[in-house]
Amino acid sequence: MLAPVISGVDGSAEGLAAAEWAAREAVRRERPLRLVHAWNGHPRQAEGEPANATQRHLARRALRQAEARVRGACRGVGLDDKQLEGPATAALLHAAEQADLLVLGSRGLSGFTGFLVGSVALGVVAKATRPVVLVRAGEEAEDEHLPAEDGSASTRTGYRDVVLGIDLSNARDEVIEFAFEAARLRGARLRVVHAWQPPSALGLGPGDIALVSEPRRAEEWQGFLSAVLQLWRDKYADVDVLESVVADKASTALLRAASGASLLVIGHRLADRPAGPRTGSVAHAVIHHVGCPVAVVPHE
């Protein structure tokens, strides 16, 4: 049986948007969709006592609301649902182990404050061993597609670019493959972005290429990027790839590149740190401020 796309729902607007996005992705991947809701029971109460009964009722209502939303927007998806008991982060992490992909919501905020990503979503992203996609509230099917000729929103046009942020000092196959496959499924162009910063006057930083002129350094990074991607270009010959090497901070370059994209793909290294769940500085900046869905792909 194929591993499902799993979407965590909680009755919120961002949870419903995530469920709809997950349904479309499940259809693209030809996989079933599972809606899950996590609730934390009271350990001193027996099964069926009032507090737990109320939580189960609320969970069922949230699942039914999401199911109705999904069936209205994406009729072709195979769908089931499940209640998960326990702390939400732990329950979702356990569910993700059986998933092809886990999808969660993040709440959009106005102005320059970015997006609110709750502690549950951050905890899941930091520790999940399967890819996690964060979807902002208000995300619609039309947002994945290019505008129509008259500038109006449409689902009949081609998909916007899939953007892959790549760190050439630690380029991981699982992250690259996820991005190529996402582009293939959409028939979209894949834009691959590597950001580098010139060495300071005090000396070369780790991984910097020791050439005198900045244009020559850029050329070297461009050649390195092309070499890393060649195997994947050969494997995904039908995917149009645009390679970009940018002299800038990684987070700034990715925020700019993802403007108008259908999906941004980044990697996340799973670190064995007892201090608790963390994401790197680039991932942290990206998932809080990028407007399109963000796929975080874990790797060792």
N, C-alpha and C positions, 0 to 999 in steps of 0.2 A: 504494500500500500504506500502511495506517495506521501511524503511528509507534507503537512499542510502549511499554508500561510496562516499565521496566527495573529489576531489583532486583539489587544487589550482594550476593553471598553468600560466606562464608568458612568455613563449617562451625560457626560459633558459634551459641548460642541466640538472640542478637539478630538474626543474619543470617537464621535460619529464621523468626523472627517477622516480620521485614521482608518475606520472600518470600511468606508467607501473606497479609499485608496487601496487598502489591502484586498478588497474584492476585485478591483480592476487588475491588480498585480497577480492575483491568483488565476484569473482568466488568462492573462498573458503567459503565465508559467504552466498552465494546464494542471493546476493543483487545486485541491479543495481549500476552503476557507473555514477556519475555526474562530469563533468569537469567544473570548474568555473574560470573566469578571472575577477579581480576587477580593475576598472579604476575610476579615480577621475575627474568628469566633472568640467567645469568652471561655477560657479553659476551665473555669469552675462550674460552668453550666452544662447540663446534660443535653444530649441531642434532642432537638425539638422544643426546647424551652423558649419563652417569648422573645428574648433578645436575638437568639440565633434565627428563629423563625422570621423575625422582621428583616434581618439582614439577607436571608435567603429570598424573601419576597422582593426586596429592593434590587438584589442582584438579578433576579428573573426579569424584573421590569426593565432594567438597563439593557439586558441581553435582547429582550423582545423589541425594544425601541431600536437598537442597532440592527437587528435582523430585518425589521420592516424597512429601515432606511436602505440597507444593502439590497434587498430584493426589489425595491422600487427603482434603484439606480443601476443595478447590474444583475439582470434576470438570469444570466447563463451560469452563475457560479454555484458550485456544490457547497452547501453550507451546513455546519452544525455548531453547537455552542456548549460551553462547559463552565460550571462554577468552580472556582479554586479557593480552597480554604487555607488561610495562613496570611502572614505579612505579605503585602502586595509585591514587594521587590523579590523576595524569595520565591513566591509562587510563580511569578512571571519568568524568573530565571529557570525554574524547573520546567515550565511549559516550553520555553525556548529550546531546550535540549532536544525536543522531538519535532521542532519546527524547521521548515525550509527557510523561513524568514519570520521575524517578529516585528509587528508594526504598532507604534504607540503615538499618542497625540502630544502636541506642545501648543500652548496658548499664545496666540499673537498679541502683541502689545503695540499701542500706537507710538508714533514719534520715533526717537532714536534709541529707545530702551531695549529694542530687540524682542526676543521671544522668551516667554517664561517656560522653562523646562523644569518640571517638578523633581523632587528628590527621588521619587520612584523611578522615573525615566532615566535620570542620571545614574542611579544605582544599577539599573539594568544594563545600560550602555557600557558602563565601566567593567562589568563582570560577565556579560553574556558571551558564550562561546559560539553563538550563531549570529548572523547579521541582524542588525536592528535598524529599522527605518523610523525616523521621527517626522511626523506630518503636522503642519500648523493648522490651527482652527481656520475654517473658511476655505481650505483647499478644495477646489472643484476639478472635475474631469477636464474642463476647458483649459485650466491652468497648465496642463501638461502639453498642450498643443500650440502650434504657431497660430497667430491670428489669421482670420480670413482676409481676402484681398481688400475688403472695405474697412479693415481694422477691427472688426467685431470678433468677439470670442467664438470659438468653434471647436467641435470635437471631430470634424471631418477633415481637418488639415493634418499635416505631418507633425510628429512630435518635436518639441524643443530639444536642444542638445542635452545629452548626459555628460556631466563633467566629472572627471576623475582627478583628485588631488593626489599627487604622487611624490614621495620623498625618495629621491634616487640613492640616498645613502642607506636606505632600508626598503627597497621596492619588493613587495610581497606578491607572490603569484595569486593567492586567494583574493586579494583586493583588486588586482588588475583583471582577473577573470570575471569577478562579479560585475565590474563596470562594462566590460566588453559584452557580456551576456545581457545586461540591462539594455544596452544600446541595440543589440541584435533583436531583442524581443520587441522593441519599439520601432525598429527601422529608423533609428535616430542617428545623428552624427555623435561621435564620441570626441569630446575635447579633453585632452590630457594636459594638466598644468603642473609644472615643477617650478617652484620659487626658490631662488637662491639670493644670498646677500653677499656683496663684495667683502673681502677680508678687511679688517680694520688696519689702521696704520701701525698698530702694534704687532701685526703678524697675521698669518693665515689662520683661519678657524678650522675646526674639524671638517674634513670633506671638501674644503675649498681647493680649487684647481690653481696651481701656482703658475699662472701666466701673467705677463706684465700688464696687458691692456684689458679693460673690461669687455670690449667686443669679442676678443679672443676667448675669454672665459665663457661668455655666453655661447659661443660656437662649440666649445668643448662640452658644455652641458647639453646642448642641443644634440650633438652626436651621441652622447651617452644615452639620452632619452630615446633616441631612435633605435639604438642597439637593444635596449631593454624591451622595447615594444615590438621588435621585429617578429619574434615568435608568435605573439598574439595577433599581429596583423596577418600573418600567414594562416593562423587557425581560424580567424574571423575575417576572411577575405571580403565578405559582403558589408562589413562595417566601415563607414567613412570615418577616418581618424584625423583630427587636427591636433598637432603637437604645439604646445606653448611653453617657452622658457621665459620666466619673468624675474627681473632683478627687483625683488621686493620681499617684504615679510610674507610668510606663507598664508597666514590668516587673511591679510589684506588682499592678496592675489586671488584667493579662493572666493572671498566674498564678492569681488568684482566679477570673476569668471562665472559664478553661479547666478548672477543677476539675469533673469530670463531663462534659466535652465529648467528642464523637467525633473532632474534629479542630480544631486551631488553625492559622489561616493568618496569616502575617506577611510583610511585604515586606523585601527586602534590596537596598540600592543597590549596584550594581557600581561600585566606585571604581577609578580608574586610579592605583594607588599602588605604587611600586616596592618598598616595604618588605615586601611579601608579603601572603598572604591574611589578611583580617580580617573579622570580623562586628561590627556595631554593638553597643553595650552592652545594648540591649534584646533583640536577637536572641540574644546570648550568654547572657543570664540565662534567657531563655525556653527555649532548646533544652537547657539543662542541668538545668532544674528542673520543667518541665511534664510531667505524667504521660501525657497523651494524645499521639497522633502529631502532629507539627508539620510543616506545609508551609511552606517558605521559598521565596517567589516572587521571582526577581530582577527588577530594573528599572534603567534608566539614571538 
